[in-house]
Amino acid sequence: MAHVGNPLNKNYKFVELINPIFKKSDRKLEANITVKYLDTVTNMTQLSQYQLILKKTADNWMIESGI
């Protein structure tokens, strides 16, 4: 799994998740997510797409792969 775009090295502010899609199988969840960020320097919008595999733990969901 991979992500497109890399907002991690910029001063971006999280705005919202756009149309997240989740598929569940057993104790795992595949998440296809588009994240909308705001570049606080230029005031432009940045969209980044992520495909994540989440695994259920006793208390929470954790990212197993994709980042």
Buried (B, 14 or more C-beta within 10 A) or exposed (E): BEBEEEBEEEEBEEEEEEEEEEEEEEEBBBBBBBBBBBBEEEEEEBEBEBBBBBBBEEEEBEEBEBE
